[in-house]
Amino acid sequence: MAAWITRAEAAERAGVHRNTVIDFERRGLVKTRRETGPSGERVMVNAADLQKVIAARPERNRHDEVAVLEAALTDCRDQLEEVKRERAELLEELVQIARGRRRSSGAS
């Protein structure tokens, strides 16, 4: 028995907009079925068909890899900026401590 997922889940798995999933349906790339539940009717997408579409789109996969790497790079840059801020604060504390010691040793 095939696994069925919602359009939203299909879009998330494929890394595309929900409308792109609808386009896959219109082009006959994925099978769908309607399912009625407590929240009303919804369209379910065949997960195996979706996986075939994803596998056939290597350019999209490369694009996704680049996006993941760019996000990781941004995260690293943010962490580096935080470390720089913390370092500057610690350095300022050390300067204040050193100034306080000079004053107290000069007063003796």
N, CA, C and O atoms as a MOPAC input file, in Angstrom:
PM7 MOZYME 1SCF
protein

 N      0.84300 1    -1.19200 1     0.00000 1
 C      0.00000 1     0.00000 1     0.00000 1
 C      0.88300 1     1.24900 1     0.00000 1
 O      1.85400 1     1.33600 1     0.75100 1
 N      0.53500 1     2.19800 1    -0.84000 1
 C      1.33000 1     3.41500 1    -0.98100 1
 C      1.07900 1     4.36700 1     0.18600 1
 O     -0.02100 1     4.43500 1     0.73400 1
 N      2.12000 1     5.09200 1     0.54500 1
 C      1.99600 1     6.12300 1     1.57900 1
 C      1.48300 1     7.40000 1     0.92600 1
 O      1.89800 1     7.75500 1    -0.17700 1
 N      0.59900 1     8.06600 1     1.60100 1
 C      0.02300 1     9.30700 1     1.09200 1
 C      0.32200 1    10.42700 1     2.07500 1
 O      0.23300 1    10.23900 1     3.28900 1
 N      0.67500 1    11.59000 1     1.54700 1
 C      0.99500 1    12.74600 1     2.38100 1
 C      0.21700 1    13.95400 1     1.87200 1
 O     -0.24500 1    13.97000 1     0.73100 1
 N      0.08000 1    14.95000 1     2.71400 1
 C     -0.64100 1    16.15500 1     2.30600 1
 C      0.19400 1    16.96000 1     1.31700 1
 O      1.39800 1    16.74700 1     1.18000 1
 N     -0.46400 1    17.88500 1     0.63500 1
 C      0.26800 1    18.77100 1    -0.28500 1
 C      1.33700 1    19.56300 1     0.45900 1
 O      2.44600 1    19.75100 1    -0.04000 1
 N      0.99300 1    20.02000 1     1.64500 1
 C      1.96700 1    20.79800 1     2.42700 1
 C      3.19100 1    19.95300 1     2.76200 1
 O      4.32300 1    20.42500 1     2.65600 1
 N      2.96600 1    18.70100 1     3.16600 1
 C      4.08800 1    17.80400 1     3.46100 1
 C      4.90500 1    17.53300 1     2.19800 1
 O      6.13400 1    17.48400 1     2.24000 1
 N      4.20700 1    17.36000 1     1.07800 1
 C      4.89700 1    17.10600 1    -0.19200 1
 C      5.76600 1    18.30000 1    -0.57600 1
 O      6.90300 1    18.12700 1    -1.01500 1
 N      5.23700 1    19.50000 1    -0.41300 1
 C      6.00400 1    20.70200 1    -0.74100 1
 C      7.23700 1    20.80900 1     0.15300 1
 O      8.31900 1    21.16300 1    -0.31400 1
 N      7.07000 1    20.50400 1     1.43400 1
 C      8.20200 1    20.57200 1     2.36300 1
 C      9.26700 1    19.54300 1     1.99600 1
 O     10.45600 1    19.85900 1     1.97300 1
 N      8.84500 1    18.32400 1     1.71300 1
 C      9.80400 1    17.27300 1     1.34800 1
 C     10.57200 1    17.61900 1     0.07600 1
 O     11.77600 1    17.38400 1    -0.02200 1
 N      9.85200 1    18.18300 1    -0.89800 1
 C     10.48500 1    18.48400 1    -2.18400 1
 C     11.24300 1    19.80300 1    -2.15400 1
 O     12.02400 1    20.09100 1    -3.06200 1
 N     11.02000 1    20.60400 1    -1.12100 1
 C     11.68200 1    21.90100 1    -1.03600 1
 C     11.14700 1    22.89000 1    -2.05600 1
 O     11.88400 1    23.71300 1    -2.60000 1
 N      9.83300 1    22.79100 1    -2.30600 1
 C      9.19000 1    23.65600 1    -3.29000 1
 C      7.94500 1    24.28800 1    -2.67500 1
 O      7.53100 1    23.93200 1    -1.57200 1
 N      7.36400 1    25.22000 1    -3.39900 1
 C      6.12000 1    25.85200 1    -2.97100 1
 C      4.96700 1    24.88100 1    -3.20900 1
 O      5.04700 1    24.01000 1    -4.07500 1
 N      3.91100 1    25.03600 1    -2.44600 1
 C      2.71700 1    24.18500 1    -2.59100 1
 C      2.17800 1    24.21700 1    -4.02200 1
 O      1.71600 1    23.19600 1    -4.53200 1
 N      2.23200 1    25.36900 1    -4.66600 1
 C      1.74000 1    25.47600 1    -6.04100 1
 C      2.55700 1    24.61500 1    -7.00500 1
 O      2.03500 1    24.15200 1    -8.01900 1
 N      3.82400 1    24.40100 1    -6.69300 1
 C      4.65400 1    23.53600 1    -7.53600 1
 C      4.17400 1    22.09400 1    -7.43400 1
 O      4.19100 1    21.35900 1    -8.42200 1
 N      3.74900 1    21.69000 1    -6.24800 1
 C      3.19100 1    20.35100 1    -6.07000 1
 C      1.92100 1    20.21300 1    -6.90800 1
 O      1.70700 1    19.18000 1    -7.54100 1
 N      1.08800 1    21.23800 1    -6.91500 1
 C     -0.12200 1    21.22300 1    -7.73600 1
 C      0.25500 1    21.11300 1    -9.21200 1
 O     -0.42300 1    20.43100 1    -9.97900 1
 N      1.33100 1    21.78100 1    -9.60600 1
 C      1.81000 1    21.66800 1   -10.97800 1
 C      2.24600 1    20.23100 1   -11.28600 1
 O      1.96700 1    19.72000 1   -12.37100 1
 N      2.92600 1    19.57800 1   -10.33900 1
 C      3.30300 1    18.17300 1   -10.51600 1
 C      2.05000 1    17.33000 1   -10.77300 1
 O      2.05100 1    16.44000 1   -11.62400 1
 N      0.98000 1    17.62300 1   -10.02100 1
 C     -0.27700 1    16.88600 1   -10.18100 1
 C     -0.85400 1    17.09300 1   -11.57900 1
 O     -1.23400 1    16.13600 1   -12.25400 1
 N     -0.91300 1    18.34700 1   -12.00100 1
 C     -1.48900 1    18.67400 1   -13.31900 1
 C     -0.71300 1    18.02300 1   -14.45200 1
 O     -1.29100 1    17.63300 1   -15.46700 1
 N      0.59700 1    17.90700 1   -14.27700 1
 C      1.45400 1    17.31000 1   -15.30700 1
 C      1.46900 1    15.78400 1   -15.22400 1
 O      2.11600 1    15.12600 1   -16.03800 1
 N      0.76400 1    15.22200 1   -14.25100 1
 C      0.67300 1    13.77800 1   -14.12400 1
 C      1.91200 1    13.13500 1   -13.52000 1
 O      2.12500 1    11.93300 1   -13.67500 1
 N      2.72800 1    13.92200 1   -12.83700 1
 C      3.95300 1    13.38500 1   -12.24800 1
 C      3.69700 1    12.67400 1   -10.92600 1
 O      4.46100 1    11.79300 1   -10.53300 1
 N      2.62100 1    13.05800 1   -10.24100 1
 C      2.27800 1    12.41900 1    -8.96800 1
 C      0.78600 1    12.08900 1    -8.95300 1
 O     -0.03600 1    12.85100 1    -9.46100 1
 N      0.45500 1    10.95400 1    -8.36900 1
 C     -0.95100 1    10.57200 1    -8.19600 1
 C     -1.47800 1    11.26600 1    -6.94500 1
 O     -0.74000 1    11.52500 1    -5.99500 1
 N     -2.76900 1    11.55500 1    -6.97400 1
 C     -3.41000 1    12.17200 1    -5.81700 1
 C     -4.71500 1    11.44100 1    -5.51400 1
 O     -5.24700 1    10.69400 1    -6.33500 1
 N     -5.19600 1    11.68300 1    -4.32600 1
 C     -6.52400 1    11.20700 1    -3.95600 1
 C     -7.10100 1    12.20600 1    -2.96000 1
 O     -6.37500 1    12.91400 1    -2.26200 1
 N     -8.41700 1    12.23900 1    -2.91800 1
 C     -9.09400 1    13.12300 1    -1.97100 1
 C     -9.44300 1    12.31400 1    -0.73200 1
 O     -9.83500 1    11.15000 1    -0.80300 1
 N     -9.28400 1    12.97800 1     0.40400 1
 C     -9.54200 1    12.32700 1     1.68300 1
 C    -10.39400 1    13.26200 1     2.53100 1
 O    -10.10100 1    14.45400 1     2.63600 1
 N    -11.42400 1    12.73200 1     3.12200 1
 C    -12.29300 1    13.54200 1     3.96900 1
 C    -11.98600 1    13.21900 1     5.42600 1
 O    -11.95700 1    12.05900 1     5.83800 1
 N    -11.76100 1    14.27000 1     6.18100 1
 C    -11.46800 1    14.11000 1     7.59800 1
 C    -12.28100 1    15.09000 1     8.41200 1
 O    -13.17100 1    15.74900 1     7.87700 1
 N    -11.99000 1    15.19800 1     9.70100 1
 C    -12.74800 1    16.10300 1    10.57800 1
 C    -12.63300 1    17.56700 1    10.16600 1
 O    -13.53800 1    18.36100 1    10.42300 1
 N    -11.51500 1    17.92400 1     9.52500 1
 C    -11.33700 1    19.32400 1     9.11900 1
 C    -11.77000 1    19.55600 1     7.68200 1
 O    -11.52700 1    20.62900 1     7.12900 1
 N    -12.40900 1    18.56600 1     7.06900 1
 C    -12.89100 1    18.72200 1     5.70100 1
 C    -12.10200 1    17.87900 1     4.72200 1
 O    -11.35600 1    16.97800 1     5.10600 1
 N    -12.28000 1    18.18700 1     3.46100 1
 C    -11.62700 1    17.40600 1     2.41600 1
 C    -10.24500 1    17.97700 1     2.11300 1
 O    -10.04200 1    19.19200 1     2.12100 1
 N     -9.30000 1    17.07600 1     1.84600 1
 C     -7.96300 1    17.51900 1     1.47200 1
 C     -7.40200 1    16.57000 1     0.41600 1
 O     -7.82000 1    15.41800 1     0.29700 1
 N     -6.44800 1    17.08900 1    -0.34200 1
 C     -5.81200 1    16.30600 1    -1.38900 1
 C     -4.55400 1    15.67500 1    -0.82000 1
 O     -3.73300 1    16.34500 1    -0.19500 1
 N     -4.41600 1    14.37800 1    -1.04600 1
 C     -3.24800 1    13.63400 1    -0.58700 1
 C     -2.40500 1    13.26900 1    -1.80700 1
 O     -2.94200 1    12.96300 1    -2.87200 1
 N     -1.08200 1    13.30300 1    -1.64500 1
 C     -0.13500 1    13.05200 1    -2.72600 1
 C      0.57700 1    11.72500 1    -2.45600 1
 O      0.94100 1    11.42200 1    -1.32000 1
 N      0.76500 1    10.95200 1    -3.50700 1
 C      1.47900 1     9.68600 1    -3.38700 1
 C      2.95100 1     9.97500 1    -3.11800 1
 O      3.62800 1    10.59500 1    -3.93900 1
 N      3.44700 1     9.52200 1    -1.96100 1
 C      4.81700 1     9.83400 1    -1.52900 1
 C      5.86600 1     9.20400 1    -2.44100 1
 O      6.91300 1     9.80500 1    -2.68300 1
 N      5.60000 1     8.01000 1    -2.94500 1
 C      6.56900 1     7.34500 1    -3.83200 1
 C      6.71100 1     8.10700 1    -5.14500 1
 O      7.81900 1     8.26100 1    -5.65900 1
 N      5.58100 1     8.58800 1    -5.69500 1
 C      5.64300 1     9.38700 1    -6.91600 1
 C      6.43600 1    10.66800 1    -6.68100 1
 O      7.24800 1    11.07400 1    -7.51300 1
 N      6.18800 1    11.29500 1    -5.53800 1
 C      6.90300 1    12.52300 1    -5.21600 1
 C      8.40100 1    12.26800 1    -5.12900 1
 O      9.19700 1    13.07000 1    -5.61700 1
 N      8.78900 1    11.15700 1    -4.50900 1
 C     10.20800 1    10.84000 1    -4.38400 1
 C     10.85800 1    10.68700 1    -5.75200 1
 O     12.00400 1    11.09300 1    -5.94300 1
 N     10.13700 1    10.10800 1    -6.70100 1
 C     10.65800 1     9.96700 1    -8.06800 1
 C     10.86300 1    11.34500 1    -8.70700 1
 O     11.85700 1    11.56900 1    -9.39900 1
 N      9.93400 1    12.25400 1    -8.47700 1
 C     10.06000 1    13.61500 1    -9.02100 1
 C     11.27600 1    14.31100 1    -8.41600 1
 O     12.04300 1    14.96100 1    -9.12600 1
 N     11.44600 1    14.17200 1    -7.11200 1
 C     12.58700 1    14.79500 1    -6.43400 1
 C     13.89700 1    14.23300 1    -6.97900 1
 O     14.83300 1    14.98600 1    -7.24800 1
 N     13.96500 1    12.93800 1    -7.13800 1
 C     15.19000 1    12.29600 1    -7.62800 1
 C     15.50800 1    12.71000 1    -9.06000 1
 O     16.67400 1    12.74300 1    -9.45300 1
 N     14.48600 1    13.02400 1    -9.83400 1
 C     14.68800 1    13.40100 1   -11.23900 1
 C     15.05300 1    14.87200 1   -11.38900 1
 O     15.26400 1    15.33700 1   -12.50900 1
 N     15.13100 1    15.60700 1   -10.29900 1
 C     15.42200 1    17.04300 1   -10.36000 1
 C     16.76200 1    17.33900 1    -9.69600 1
 O     16.79000 1    18.02200 1    -8.67300 1
 N     17.87200 1    16.84800 1   -10.24500 1
 C     19.17300 1    17.06600 1    -9.59200 1
 C     19.54100 1    18.54100 1    -9.46600 1
 O     20.20300 1    18.93800 1    -8.50800 1
 N     19.11300 1    19.35000 1   -10.43000 1
 C     19.44700 1    20.77700 1   -10.31600 1
 C     18.78700 1    21.39200 1    -9.09800 1
 O     19.34600 1    22.30100 1    -8.48400 1
 N     17.62300 1    20.91800 1    -8.74500 1
 C     16.93700 1    21.41100 1    -7.55700 1
 C     17.68700 1    20.94500 1    -6.30500 1
 O     17.83400 1    21.69100 1    -5.33800 1
 N     18.15100 1    19.71000 1    -6.34800 1
 C     18.89100 1    19.19200 1    -5.19800 1
 C     20.16800 1    19.98700 1    -4.97000 1
 O     20.51000 1    20.29700 1    -3.82800 1
 N     20.88000 1    20.32200 1    -6.05100 1
 C     22.09700 1    21.13500 1    -5.90200 1
 C     21.74500 1    22.50600 1    -5.34900 1
 O     22.45100 1    23.04300 1    -4.49500 1
 N     20.65100 1    23.06500 1    -5.84100 1
 C     20.21800 1    24.36700 1    -5.34700 1
 C     19.92000 1    24.28400 1    -3.84800 1
 O     20.29100 1    25.17700 1    -3.08700 1
 N     19.25400 1    23.21500 1    -3.43200 1
 C     18.94300 1    23.03300 1    -2.02300 1
 C     20.21100 1    22.90300 1    -1.18700 1
 O     20.29500 1    23.45200 1    -0.08800 1
 N     21.20700 1    22.16800 1    -1.71400 1
 C     22.46600 1    22.00900 1    -0.99600 1
 C     23.14700 1    23.35900 1    -0.81300 1
 O     23.68600 1    23.64500 1     0.25600 1
 N     23.12400 1    24.18000 1    -1.84200 1
 C     23.72500 1    25.51300 1    -1.76200 1
 C     22.98300 1    26.34100 1    -0.71600 1
 O     23.60600 1    27.04400 1     0.08000 1
 N     21.67400 1    26.25900 1    -0.71700 1
 C     20.88300 1    27.01200 1     0.25900 1
 C     21.21300 1    26.57600 1     1.68300 1
 O     21.32700 1    27.41400 1     2.57800 1
 N     21.36700 1    25.28000 1     1.89500 1
 C     21.71800 1    24.77200 1     3.22300 1
 C     23.09600 1    25.28700 1     3.63200 1
 O     23.29100 1    25.71900 1     4.76800 1
 N     24.05000 1    25.23800 1     2.69900 1
 C     25.40100 1    25.71700 1     3.00700 1
 C     25.41300 1    27.22000 1     3.28000 1
 O     26.12000 1    27.68600 1     4.17400 1
 N     24.63400 1    27.97400 1     2.51200 1
 C     24.56000 1    29.42700 1     2.74600 1
 C     23.96700 1    29.71600 1     4.12100 1
 O     24.42200 1    30.62300 1     4.81700 1
 N     22.95800 1    28.95100 1     4.51000 1
 C     22.36100 1    29.13400 1     5.84000 1
 C     23.37200 1    28.80200 1     6.93100 1
 O     23.45300 1    29.50100 1     7.94100 1
 N     24.14100 1    27.73800 1     6.72800 1
 C     25.16900 1    27.36700 1     7.70600 1
 C     26.24100 1    28.44100 1     7.79800 1
 O     26.71600 1    28.76000 1     8.88800 1
 N     26.62300 1    29.00100 1     6.65200 1
 C     27.62100 1    30.06700 1     6.63000 1
 C     27.11700 1    31.29600 1     7.37900 1
 O     27.86200 1    31.90800 1     8.14400 1
 N     25.86500 1    31.65300 1     7.16200 1
 C     25.27200 1    32.79000 1     7.86900 1
 C     25.26800 1    32.53400 1     9.37100 1
 O     25.57400 1    33.42900 1    10.15900 1
 N     24.92200 1    31.31100 1     9.76400 1
 C     24.92600 1    30.95000 1    11.18100 1
 C     26.33200 1    31.07700 1    11.76000 1
 O     26.50300 1    31.60200 1    12.86100 1
 N     27.33600 1    30.60300 1    11.02900 1
 C     28.72900 1    30.71100 1    11.49600 1
 C     29.15000 1    32.16700 1    11.63900 1
 O     29.81800 1    32.53500 1    12.60600 1
 N     28.76100 1    32.98500 1    10.68300 1
 C     29.09900 1    34.41500 1    10.75700 1
 C     28.44900 1    35.06400 1    11.97100 1
 O     29.07500 1    35.86900 1    12.65900 1
 N     27.18900 1    34.71200 1    12.23400 1
 C     26.49600 1    35.25100 1    13.40700 1
 C     27.19300 1    34.82000 1    14.69100 1
 O     27.35800 1    35.62200 1    15.61100 1
 N     27.60500 1    33.54700 1    14.75600 1
 C     28.31700 1    33.05500 1    15.93500 1
 C     29.65000 1    33.77100 1    16.10000 1
 O     30.04200 1    34.10700 1    17.21800 1
 N     30.34000 1    34.00400 1    15.00400 1
 C     31.61700 1    34.70800 1    15.05700 1
 C     31.42600 1    36.12800 1    15.57800 1
 O     32.21600 1    36.59900 1    16.39600 1
 N     30.39800 1    36.80300 1    15.11900 1
 C     30.12600 1    38.16000 1    15.59800 1
 C     29.82600 1    38.15800 1    17.09300 1
 O     30.24900 1    39.06400 1    17.81000 1
 N     29.09900 1    37.14700 1    17.56700 1
 C     28.80500 1    37.03800 1    18.99500 1
 C     30.08200 1    36.82000 1    19.79500 1
 O     30.25300 1    37.41300 1    20.86000 1
 N     30.97600 1    35.98100 1    19.29700 1
 C     32.25600 1    35.73800 1    19.97600 1
 C     33.07400 1    37.03000 1    20.00600 1
 O     33.70600 1    37.33700 1    21.01700 1
 N     33.06800 1    37.78000 1    18.91900 1
 C     33.79600 1    39.05100 1    18.87800 1
 C     33.24600 1    40.02700 1    19.91700 1
 O     34.00800 1    40.70800 1    20.60300 1
 N     31.90700 1    40.08800 1    20.02700 1
 C     31.28800 1    40.99500 1    21.01200 1
 C     31.67500 1    40.58400 1    22.42900 1
 O     32.04800 1    41.41600 1    23.25600 1
 N     31.57700 1    39.27000 1    22.69400 1
 C     31.94200 1    38.77500 1    24.02700 1
 C     33.40800 1    39.06200 1    24.33000 1
 O     33.74600 1    39.45200 1    25.44800 1
 N     34.26200 1    38.87800 1    23.36400 1
 C     35.70000 1    39.13800 1    23.53500 1
 C     35.94100 1    40.61400 1    23.85700 1
 O     36.72300 1    40.93900 1    24.75000 1
 N     35.27100 1    41.49600 1    23.13200 1
 C     35.42900 1    42.93200 1    23.37100 1
 C     34.95500 1    43.30100 1    24.77500 1
 O     35.57700 1    44.12600 1    25.44400 1
 N     33.85500 1    42.69500 1    25.22100 1
 C     33.34600 1    42.96500 1    26.57200 1
 C     34.33400 1    42.48600 1    27.62500 1
 O     34.59200 1    43.18600 1    28.60500 1
 N     34.89100 1    41.28500 1    27.42400 1
 C     35.87200 1    40.76100 1    28.37900 1
 C     37.13600 1    41.61400 1    28.41000 1
 O     37.69800 1    41.86600 1    29.47500 1
 N     37.56900 1    42.04800 1    27.25400 1
 C     38.74700 1    42.90400 1    27.17900 1
 C     38.49400 1    44.20800 1    27.91700 1
 O     39.36500 1    44.69800 1    28.63600 1
 N     37.31300 1    44.76700 1    27.74300 1
 C     36.96500 1    46.00200 1    28.44500 1
 C     36.96000 1    45.77500 1    29.95900 1
 O     37.42400 1    46.62400 1    30.72000 1
 N     36.43500 1    44.62700 1    30.39000 1
 C     36.45400 1    44.29700 1    31.82100 1
 C     37.88300 1    44.22300 1    32.34400 1
 O     38.17900 1    44.75000 1    33.41600 1
 N     38.76400 1    43.57900 1    31.60300 1
 C     40.17000 1    43.46100 1    32.01000 1
 C     40.82900 1    44.82600 1    32.09700 1
 O     41.60400 1    45.08500 1    33.01800 1
 N     40.53100 1    45.68900 1    31.15800 1
 C     41.09600 1    47.04600 1    31.18600 1
 C     40.61800 1    47.77400 1    32.43700 1
 O     41.40400 1    48.44400 1    33.10700 1
 N     39.32800 1    47.64300 1    32.75200 1
 C     38.78700 1    48.30200 1    33.94300 1
 C     39.43200 1    47.74800 1    35.21700 1
 O     39.75100 1    48.50100 1    36.13700 1
 N     39.62000 1    46.42900 1    35.26000 1
 C     40.27000 1    45.81000 1    36.41800 1
 C     41.71000 1    46.31600 1    36.54800 1
 O     42.15800 1    46.66600 1    37.64000 1
 N     42.42100 1    46.35000 1    35.43100 1
 C     43.81500 1    46.81700 1    35.45200 1
 C     43.88200 1    48.26400 1    35.89300 1
 O     44.77200 1    48.61400 1    36.66800 1
 N     42.99200 1    49.11300 1    35.44100 1
 C     42.97700 1    50.52400 1    35.85500 1
 C     42.69300 1    50.64400 1    37.34800 1
 O     43.29400 1    51.46700 1    38.03800 1
 N     41.77700 1    49.82000 1    37.84000 1
 C     41.45200 1    49.84600 1    39.26900 1
 C     42.64200 1    49.42700 1    40.11700 1
 O     42.85000 1    49.99000 1    41.19200 1
 N     43.40900 1    48.48100 1    39.67900 1
 C     44.58400 1    48.02200 1    40.42100 1
 C     45.65700 1    49.09700 1    40.41500 1
 O     46.34400 1    49.29600 1    41.41600 1
 N     45.80400 1    49.78400 1    39.30500 1
 C     46.82700 1    50.85700 1    39.23500 1
 C     46.47900 1    51.97800 1    40.20300 1
 O     47.34200 1    52.52200 1    40.89200 1
 N     45.19100 1    52.31000 1    40.23700 1
 C     44.78500 1    53.38700 1    41.14500 1
 C     45.01300 1    52.97000 1    42.59800 1
 O     45.52700 1    53.74700 1    43.40300 1
 N     44.62800 1    51.75000 1    42.92000 1
 C     44.75900 1    51.32500 1    44.31100 1
 C     46.22500 1    51.13400 1    44.70200 1
 O     46.58700 1    51.38700 1    45.85200 1
 N     47.07700 1    50.69200 1    43.77300 1
 C     48.50600 1    50.53800 1    44.10700 1
 C     49.18700 1    51.90100 1    44.15000 1
 O     50.16600 1    52.06300 1    44.87900 1
 N     48.71800 1    52.85900 1    43.41700 1
 C     49.29000 1    54.21500 1    43.43900 1
 C     48.88500 1    54.95900 1    44.69200 1
 O     49.60700 1    55.85400 1    45.13200 1
 N     47.75100 1    54.61500 1    45.27800 1
 C     47.26700 1    55.30000 1    46.48100 1
 C     47.98600 1    54.81900 1    47.72800 1
 O     47.93400 1    55.51300 1    48.74300 1
 N     48.66000 1    53.66500 1    47.71200 1
 C     49.31200 1    53.11900 1    48.89400 1
 C     50.53800 1    53.84700 1    49.26800 1
 O     51.19200 1    53.49200 1    50.25000 1

